Structure formats: C-alpha cells, structure tokens
Amino acid sequence: MIYNWLKREKSGRLEDAQPIALTNPLTLGWQKIKEVIDYIEKHAEIATNYVTAVRTGVSQSTVSNIRQKYLAQPVAQTVSVTKNHYGWLKRNACWSIDTMMVRFMGGWIYAMLMVEEASRLILGYRLCEQKLGIYARELVLSTIIRLGIKPLVMKHDRGKEFVNDDFQQALQEHRILSLPSPGYYAPFNSILERSNRVVRKFTIPLEMRYDATWPEIERVFVKAQRDINHELPRKIFDGKTSQEIYDTTPDYEESEREQLIETVFENQEIEDGKYFLGGKELDRQRQIIVEYLCQRKLCFVEQHTKKVKLKLTG
C-alpha cells in the first residue's frame, strides 16, 4: 500500500494518525467503484488490471482490490488426472536416451545421456556440439561394447538425432527395437528426464562461468555419473543406489529378442527390416512392444492418479 505521508504532514495531520491507503476502494467513492466494475464486466475479455486502470484512471492495485472485494473470484476446481507409469522388471530390457543442453562459454553444447530403466543407472554420456544421429549411434555402440550386452528396446523421443538413419540403423544392426515416445507426452521419458535434472545440479555451477573449459565439463559429467550411480540413495529403491539395484536385478533372456521382433512384425504386417521405425506406425509399434513386454513379465504399466487444481475464470 502507498501512503501519502507528505500531504498529511502539510495538511497538519498528526504523524501517528492511522494511515489511509490510496489503493483502498472506499476512498474512491461508490460512483468511481461502479465505473471500474462496469468497465470490467463490459470488457471482460481484455479488462486486465492494467487496461482497466488506464481506462478508468485509477491504479492497478485499486482495480485488483475492487475485483477481490466486489466481483466473483475464479474458483479452483480439483480434478483427477491419470497418467501411465512404465516400470521394468529385468535388467537391460530397456535403455533410454535423451539430449540435454548445457551452457558453455556463452553458447550451448549438448549432452546425450543414456540410462538403464530398471535401475536408473546412468550407462554413459556423449558431449557434442550438434545434435546428430552419428553421436547417438556412437554412444549406443560404445556402451554395448563396454558392457557386453544390449537392450531389447531403446526408448527415445522424436528428436532429429534419434529418428534418423544413422541411429536407427545402429539399432537395426543389433536387433534392438526402437520405442519412440508418443507425441507431446513427456511422462513417457520421465525416468530419464529426472536423471537429466539431477545431472543439471552438477553442471549449473560450471554453466555460470564464462571461462569454463571442455575438460572441466567432462570432469563434471564423470563425477555426476559416479555420484548418481554409487552415492545417491533412491527412495523408490528403499535407500539402495542404482548400482546396487543394477547388480542384483536379473537380465532378460536373449530368446525374448526374436520373439519380440516376430510379434511386432506379425502385428504390423510390414516387410522385415522396416519395423524399427515405421513412420505412421510409430504409435502402434509402441503399443505392440509394451503389450508384449507386459505379457512376458519384463515390463509393467501402472496408472497413477493425482489431484490437480484448475483455476477457472470467473
């Protein structure tokens, strides 16, 4: 509130007198209040506090106070929102890959991050100056060589670095099925998105420096991968780390791979080799893969319902 102490002093009023706020609607008189209310009701679509203040000659705070005192306020309605949660019961049944941006020397670089979904273990990362499929391919192939195992499916969004020949051919060569996210559905990659946010806590101090070097960025990612995998107790795992869960979770059976590919092939009825990225069949392919994995006890889908407040306009 704004108090005009100078005018009160000049008018001879006592300094300890009860202050009167200039934004108090009661000081305007009912005729002015009615003018503000009429304008708001007549021009409801554009009558923001600022617009109303300009048109009626009062302050924005006064308009806000009049709204609160004399007009019906928006009602917050609580609704239930249900979303699917994907869980994995076998190790290396699913890997996921995503790209995060990192500020570097006044510009941006990219970090491709790959996570094992059952344990949320960070399998590897790749720093690059551009989002290219060749870099995503290199990350996948180097991880397969290092671990000596490959996933059944690879989850990813529909970024250009993943829906391209370089990346998709690498998956096809190793008989890994592409599991693209639904359009505009971020929760599909929620596990990896949460990992990105944790990694961001490690990179932010370096991103605030203009003189950071590439080796420093590399060291930050090495530390982030080590600490997140080995030192971070996970609430979802009853305090165990991702590495502990990874070490104790059984692998899938390799025989599942050809059965899964055959199932996708039969249901989509398209020629062999094209099922890895089927254009308009992407969503149908995802549904078929998830249904099969659930049937084989490799994956489960839970529906989580939570209350969300929606603010309705009055």
Secondary structure, 3 states (H helix, E strand, C coil): CCCCHHHHHHCCCCCCCCCCCCCCHHHCCHHHHHHHHHHHHHCCCCCCHHHHHHHHCCCHHHHHHHHHHHCCCCCEEEEEEEEEEEEECCECCEEEEEEEEEEECCEEEEEEEEEECCCCEEEEEEEECCCCHHHHHHHHHHHHHHHCCCCCEEEECCCCCCCCHHHHHHHHHCCCEEEECCCCCHHHHHHHHHHHHHHHHHHHHHHCCCCCCHHHHHHHHHHHHHHHHHCCCCHHHCCCCHHHHHHHCCECCCHHHHHHHHHHHHHHCCCCCCCCCCHHHHHHHHHHHHHHHHHCCCEEEEEEEEEEEEECCC
